[in-house]
């Protein structure tokens, strides 16, 4: 009996782990399966008990003896069914970092709400600002906007204009683009630029205009968008002259070169796009900015892919994939896997193309990311998905 109770305790711990780590859809799926197994266990117990009760004398064993017999049958069948359940669903024991990250992010958001309610505005600004970049790199875009709004509220109470402008331009404004909310993005970024200009925060002005250029580059087929993209890139370039500090200037210049590379790619000038991308990589490298340098590899691979230079494209995507995995940039991991999938598919290499396709699907299933500037590649990817699944 003690052995049976030990097994029951073990499986209760298993259930509690599932509740802690899984999302709601996973929980429902698990417990529907578990309920079915328990129902089977009960039916088995009742059948076994009824079948054997005829061979047990009430006069010999008494009511207590028969009751204990039925209970033992129930526990035994329950343990058997739970063992079968675990063996058939071993993947539920696997560690899933996606769940851990979401639990951590939810906990952080709740802590910041608590800070706000207690009017501990300095703590909200300090902690919220520190994890904003991490949320961006991890693809937690909705949470980044939520935390950004809390930080903006705290900075408003503290009258910290730098933080307010930064949050409007980056944490809220630019992140809205990943959530497909273009109007809200432009509205917040424009307010942030105005606030930054009023307070001589030139680095944020540059970043704001660069972001606006990026938004207008989402549809360069429209002439007005091309004009606005170039106008904002020009304003960003001119504002750099007002920034002090070579490190910051290098970072800002790299970002503008990268933006120009995307503009020329979108407008079909691939040689110019390649030149600008190489300059951006060089500037990021000089600034020791490996987190941002990594995106130049998928960018250059994308340009080579447009020129059907598959070997050069694969070279860039492979390096970019390694760097993206080492820096934890999930959107870059997806871009490089997608690029490699298309390269290998174009070279009629089904083994490698399928391997990268599967990796792509895994990340896209777990993350809600927007791959801007990759429309053509995404369309090619989607058109081949059903073929690859066969």
N, C-alpha and C positions, 0 to 999 in steps of 0.2 A: 504493500500500500504506500509506503514512504517513497518507493521508486516511482510509482505512478504520480504522486503529488509533486515530486521533483520535475518530472516531465511536464506537468501542467504549468508549473512556475516558469519553466524555460520557455514554453510557448506563449505565455502571457507577456514575458519580456520581449519576445519577438514581435507580438502585436503592438506593444508600446513603442518599439523602435519604428515600426511602419508608420504609426500615427505621427511620430515626431519628424520623420524625414520625408515622407511622401506628400505630394500635392493632393488636392481633394479628389481629383479624378482617379488617381492611383489608389487612394484609400477606398473609394467605392468599389473599384474593381477587385481589390484584395478581399474586402469583406463579403462581397457577393459570392466569391469563390469559397471563402471560409464558411459562410452560412450553409452553402450547399453541402460541404463536407460534413458539417455538424449534423445536418438533417439526415444525411446518409448514415452517419454514425448512430443516430437515435433509432432510425428504422432497423438497422442491423441489430441493435441491442434488443429492441422489442421482439423482433422475429426470433432471435436466438433464445431469449428468455421464454417466450411462449412455447418454442419447440422443446425446450428441456424441462420446463416446469412439470410436464406430464410424467417425467421420470423421477421427480423429486417428491418425496412424501412430506406433506405438511406436518404429519404427526411425528415424523422422524427429526426434521430440522427446525420446525417451528416457523412462525411468520418472520422473525428477525433473520434467520438463516437464509430464507428465500430472498428477502429484501437485500441483504448483503451480496448475494449471488448476482442479482440484477444490477446493483450498483457497480460491482466489479466488471461485469460485462460491458456496462456503459463506458467506464473509464478506459478499459482496454481498447474498445472500438474507437473511442475518441482519440486516444494516442495514436492508433494505427492510421486513422484518417488524417490527423495532423502531420504525421510523418510523411504520408503520401503527398499532402499539400505542399510541404516544404520542399520535398525532392523535385516536384514538378514546377516549383516557382523559386528556384535557387537565386534567380537574378534579383529577387527582392532583398537579399542579404548584401548585395553589392553596394559599395559606397558610391553615392551620387553627389559630386561636388556642387551640382546645380541647386539641389535642395538645400544644402548647407549654406550656400551663398544667399539664397532668398530668405532663409531664416535669420541670417545675420543682418541683412538689409532691413527686414521688417523690424527687428529689434532696435536697430539704430534709429529708424524713423520714429519709433515709439519713444525712445529716449529724448530725441530732439523735441517732440511734442510736449513731453514732460518738462523739459527746460523752458520752453515757451510759456507753458501754463504757470510756471513759477517765476517768470520774468527774468530768467537767467540768460539774458541776451548775448553776453560775451561767450558763454559756452556754446550756444547755438551757432554763432558765427565761427567760432574756432573749430568745432568738430564738423560742422556742415561743410565748411570750406575745405577741410583736410580730406574728406572722403569723396568730394565731387568728382575729381579726376578718376578715382578708382571706379566709381559707378559708370563713368563713360567708357572706360576700357573694358569693363565687364559686360557691357551691353544692357545695364539696368537703367534704361532711359526714362521710364515713367517715374521711377524712384528718384532719379536725379532732378527731375522737374519739381517733384514734391518737396524734396529737401531744399532746392533752390528757392522756392517760395517761402519756406520757413526762415532761411538765412536772410532773404530780402526783408522780411518783416522785422527780424532782429536788428539788422543793419539800419533800418529806418528809425527804430527806437534809439539806436546809438548814434545816429546822424553820421554814419560812416559811408561817405559817397563812393569811395573806391570799391567797396564790397557790393554796394547796390548796383553800380554800373557793371561790374564784372558778372554778377549774377544774371542781370537782364540780358547781357550780350551772349554769355556762354552757357551757364548752367540751365537757364530757362529758354532763352531765345534760340540758340543754335540747336539745343536738344529737341525743341519742338519740331524741327525738320525731320528728325528720325521718327517722330510720331505722326508724320504726314499732316502737320498743321502749319502750312506755309504762312497763312495770314497772321497767326499768332506769333510765329517766329519773326517775321518782318516788323511787326508792331513792337515787340519787346526789344529787339536789337536796335531799332531806330531810337527808342526811348533811352536805351543804354548809351548809344553814341552821343545823344544830346547831353546827357548827364555827364559823360566823360569829357566832352568838350568844355562844358561850363567849369569843370574843375581841373583842366589841363592834364587829364589822364591820357596821354597820347598813345601809349601802348594799347589801351583798350579801344581807342578810336580806330587804330589800325586794324585790330582784330575784328571790330564791328563791321567796318567797310569790307574786309575780306570775307566775312560771313555773308554779308548781303550779296557780294559778287557770286559767292558759291550758290546762293539760292536762285539767283537769276540764271545761272548756268544749268539749272535743272531742265530748262527747255530753251536751248539756243536756236531752235528752229524758228522762234519768234524774234524778229529783228529788234524789237524793243528790249527784250531780255539780253540780247548780245550787247546792245548799247549800254544798258544799265550795269551789266557785268564789267565791261571795260571802264566805265566811269568810276565805279566803286574801287576797282583795282588801282586806278590812277590816283584816287583820293588816298588810298592806303599807302601807296608808294611815296606820295608827297609828304604824308604825315610822319613817315619814318625819320625824316630829317630833324624832327623836334624831340626825338627820343635820345636820352643820354645812356651810355653804357654799351660797349661793343657786344657783350653777350646777348642782351635783349635785342639789339639791332639785328644781330645774326639770326636769331630765332624768328623775328618778324619778317626779315627778308626771305628766309627759307619758305615761310608760309605763303608769301606773295608769289614766289617763283613756282611753288607747287600749284597755286591757284591758276596762274597763267598757263601752266602745263595742261591743266584740265580744260581751260578755255580753248586752247589750240587743238586739243584732242577732239573736243565736242564740235569744233568748226571744221575739222578735217585736215588741219595743218599738222600732220604727224611729225615731220622733221623738227619743227619749232617746238612742238610738245615735248619731244625727246630731249632737246637742248635745255629747255626750262626745267625738266625733271632732273636732269643730271646736275644742274646748278643748285636745285633745292636739296638734293642729296648731299652735295658737297657742303652747303651751308649748315644743314642739320648735323653733319659729321663734325664740322668745326666747332659747333656749339655743344657737342657731346649729348645731343638730344636723340637718343636711340629709340625712344618711344614714338617719336614723330618720323624719324628717318625710315622706319620700317614700311610706312605706307608708300614710299617712293618705289619700292620693288614691285608691288602689285600694279602701281601706276605705269611703270616702264614695261612690265609684262603685258599690260593691256594695250599699250601702244604697239609693241612688237606683234601682238596677236592681230591687231587691225591690219598690219602690213603682211600678215601670214608668214612671219619669220618665227616659226614654231620653236626652233632650237634656242634662239635668243629669249623667246618668251618663257620657255620652260626653265631656263637658267635663272631668270629673274624671279619667277614664281617659286622655285625651289628654295632659293636663298631667303626670299620674303617669308615663306612658310616657316622656316626654321627660326627666323628672327621674331616672327609674330607669336610663335608658340613660347619662345623664351621670355617675351615681354607681356604675354597674356592679352594680346589684342585680338579678341575673338572675331571682329568684323574683318580683320586682315587675314586671319586664318581661313575664313570662309572664302574670301576673294581669291586667295592663292590656290586653294583646293579647286575652286570653280574654274579658274584659269587653266590649271593643269589638266582637269577633266576634259576641257574643250580641246586643248593641245593634243592630248593622247587620242581623243576621239577623231580628230582631223587626220591623225597619222595612222588610223585603223589599228590602234592598240587597245583592244577591249579589256584586257586584264588591268592595266594601269588606269584606264579611263573609269572603269567601274569602281576601282578602289577609291579614287578621289571623289567620285559621285557619292558613294556611301558615306564618306566622311562629311561631305557637304550637307547631306540630308540629316545626319546626326546633329550637327551644329544648328542648322536651320530649324530643326524640330524643338530644340531646347532654348533658342534665343530669338528674340524679336528684334531683328536688325534691319536697317535700311542701307543698301549698298548704292550710294549715289554716284552717278557717272558710269554705272555698270549696266544701264538699261539694255543695250544691245547684247552684251554677254549673257545677261539674265534671260533674255528672250531665247537665245540659242540654247542655253541650259534647259529651260523649260520645254522647248520643242523636242529635246532628246530624252527627257526623263522616262517616258513610257517605253521607249526603245530600250533604254538601259535596264529597266526593271524586268524586261523579258530575259 
